[in-house]
Amino acid sequence: MEEGVRPEVMEKAVRAFLADYLRLVEPDATRFLDLDRITLLETSLGRPGVVARVAGTAEGVRVLVLVLIEDNLDEEVCAERITEALTRMGQPHGEPVLASFIGIREGSWVPAGIRLCSGKASHLNGIELLRIYFNTFNLIDCRAEFFLDRPEPLSWAFAALGRPRERTYAEHLAFCRRRLEEADLDDERRELLLRFLE
């Protein structure tokens, strides 16, 4: 889809399907998370995004999950956004944070797919003191079939934003719609994901 998806639609979908999102974007980390124990937080980020706490598989471990939805950013700006959000939330240094960005517009600076990036989190007179790591996820330019092959319904909605190689665009959207309509979802969650096809 050339114009991408509206930030508020992406935010609602990620909130509703956060476990699916984490399986897709943070597959290595999810081995150490109890995705049945996600607590969504009502925190004002000042921009579209989702914040949650997820229990770890080790006793007493809790991880802050931060998903920011942006148009076009570079790695240093992403690091600034994360630092601003963590400061706003009063997140202590040293506690585990999984941060990611979703690029939702055509021509995003982020290369297609999921990519580990880093940026300067703090400095003193130009000397870097702390670096922060995060994932970027540009699904606009991704190969759509990758998402259709996955088991998560959220991935099938994401497929509508990708570039099909095996079907025409119209055939591709019809296929995405059929997958979502046949999914074992309640009507509200299904309608939310179908908004990716608008």
FILO-80240 format. One record per residue: x, y, z of N, C-alpha, C in turn. Coordinates in steps of 0.2 Angstrom, whole numbers, plus 5000, padded with zeros to 4 digits. Each point is the difference from the previous one (the first is absolute). Layout:
N
XYZXYZXYZ/...
This chain:
198
500449945000499650065000500450065000/500050044995500450064999500050055006/499550015003499950055006500149975007/500149935000500149975007499450005003/500049995007499549995004500050065005/499450025002500050065005500349985007/500350045003500449995006499549975006/499450035000499549975005499849934999/499949984994499849934998500649965002/500650014998500649965002500150005008/499950055003500050005007499549955003/499450014998499549955003500149934998/500349994994500149934998500649975005/500550045001500649985004499749985007/499650055003499849995006499649945001/499549984995499649955000500349934999/500650004996500449944998500750015002/500150025006500750025002500449935000/499849955003500349935000500249984993/499650014995500149984993500650054997/499950075002500550044998500749985002/500149995007500649985003500349934997/499649964998500249934997500350024993/499750054997500350024993500650045000/500050055005500650055000500549995005/499949965005500449995005500149925001/500149964995499949935001500649975005/500650035000500549975005499850025007/499750065001499850025007499449965003/499549984995499449975003500249935003/500549974999500249945003500050015008/500250065002500150025007499450045003/499450004996499550045002499449955001/499550025005499449965001499550044996/499849994994499650044996499249995002/499949965005499350005003500050055006/500550035002500050055005500250074998/499650024995500250074998499550055003/500350065003499650055003500150064995/499450024997500150064996500050065005/500450054999500050065004499750064996/499650045004499750064997500550065002/500550014995500550055001500050044994/500050075002500050054994500850004998/500049984993500750014997500150064996/499450044999500150064996500049984993/499949944998500049984993499749935000/499849974994499749944999500549945003/499849965004500449945002499649965005/500349955002499849955005500549995006/499850005006500449985005499749955004/500449955002499849945004500549975005/499849975005500549965004499949934998/500549965000499949934998500449965005/499749955003500449965005500549964996/500649995003500549954997499949935003/500349964997500049935002500449985006/500550045002500350005006499650045005/500049975006499650035006500250075001/499550045001500250075002500250054994/500149974994500250044994499450034997/500050074999499550034996500350054995/499850004994500350034994499550064998/500250064999499650054997500149994992/499450004997499950004993499850074997/500450034996499850064997500050004992/499450014997500050004993499850074998/500450034996499850074997499949994993/499550044998499750004993500250074997/500449994995500350064997500050004992/500150064997500150014993500749994998/500450054999500749994998500450035005/500549965003500550015005500649974998/500550035003500749975000500149975006/500649965001500149965006500150055006/500350064999500250045006499350035002/499550024996499450025002499649955003/500049944998499749945004500350005007/500650005001500349995006499850065005/499950064997499850065004499249995002/499649974995499349995002500049955005/500449945000500049955006500250045006/500550035000500350045006499450045003/499750044996499550055002499449965003/499849944997499449965003500249975006/500649975001500249975006500150065006/500250054998500150065005499350025002/499550014995499350025002499749955005/500149934999499749955004500449995006/500650035001500449995006500349935001/500149974994500349945000500750005002/500249965006500750005002500449974995/500750025000500549974996500149945003/500249954995500249935002499449955000/499450025000499449964999499949984993/499949944998499949984993499550034996/500250024995499550044995500149974993/499449984997500049984993499750054996/500450044996499750064997500049984992/499550024997499949994992499750064997/500150014994499650054996499749974994/499450024998499749984994500050064995/500349994994499950054995499449984996/499650065000499349984997499950044993/500550034997499950044994500449984995/499850014994500449984994500650055000/500649974998500650045000500350015007/499849965005500350005006500849995000/500450035004500750005000500249935002/499649965003500249945003500049944994/500549974999500049944995499449955002/499849974995499449955000500249955005/499549985004500149955005500150025007/500349955004500150025007500850005000/500250055004500750015000500250035007/500649975003500250035006500450064999/499950055003500350075000500350025007/500450054999500250035007500150084999/499950045005500150075000500250025007/500350064999500350045006499450015005/500049985006499550015005500250065005/500750015001500250065004500750014998/500250075001500750024998500250065005/500650015000500350065003500550034996/499850064998500450044995500249974994/499549964997500149964994500349935001/500249995006500349935001499449955002/500049954997499449955001500149975006/499550005005500149965006499649945000/499450004997499649945000499649994994/500049944997499749984994499449965001/499550004997499449975001499849964993/499849935001499949964994499249995000/499849994994499350004998499949974993/499449974999499849974994499650054996/500150014993499650034996499649954995/499450024998499649964996499750044995/500249994994499750034994499649954996/499450005001499649954997499750024993/500150064999499750034993500449974994/500649995001500449984994500249925001/499749975005500249935001499649954995/500349944999499749954996499349985003/499550014997499349985004499949935001/500349964996499949935001500349975007/500550035002500349985006499550015006/499650055000499550015005499449955000/499849984994499549964999500249935002/500649984999500249935002500149995008/499950065004500149995007499349985003/500049985006499349985003499650055004/500350065001499750055004499550054995/499450015002499550044996500350074999/500450035005500250064999500550004994/500449954999500450004994499650004994/499449975000499650004993499850074999/499950045005499850074999500650044998/500649995003500650034997500149984993/499949944998500149984993499650054995/499550035002499650044995500450064999/500550025004500550064999500649984996/500149945000500649984996500050004993/500549984996500049994993499949934998/499549984997499949934997500449994994/500349945000500449984994499649944997/499649975003499749944997499350014997/499750065002499350014997500050084998/499550024997499950074998499850035007/500050065000499850045006499349995002/499550004996499349985001499949935003/500449954996499949935003500350005007/500550035001500450005006499550025006/499750064999499650035005499449955001/499749984995499449955000500249945005/500749974998500249955004500150025008/500350055001500050035007499450005003/499550034997499350015003499749935001/500149954996499749935001500349975006/500750015001500349975006499850035006/499950075000499750035006499349985002/499650004994499349985001499949935003/500549964998499949935002500449985007/500350055003500449995006499549995006/500349975005499649995006500150065004/499650054999500150065004499350035001/499950045006499350035001499950054995/499450024999499950054994500450075001/500050025007500450075001500749994998/500449955001500749994999500049994992/499649964997500049994993499950074996/499550045002499950064997500650055001/500450005005500650045001500549984995/500149934999500549984995499850024993/499449994999499750024993500150074998/500150045005500150074998500750014997/500449965000500750004997499949994992/499449984998499949994993499650064997/499850055004499750064997500450044996/
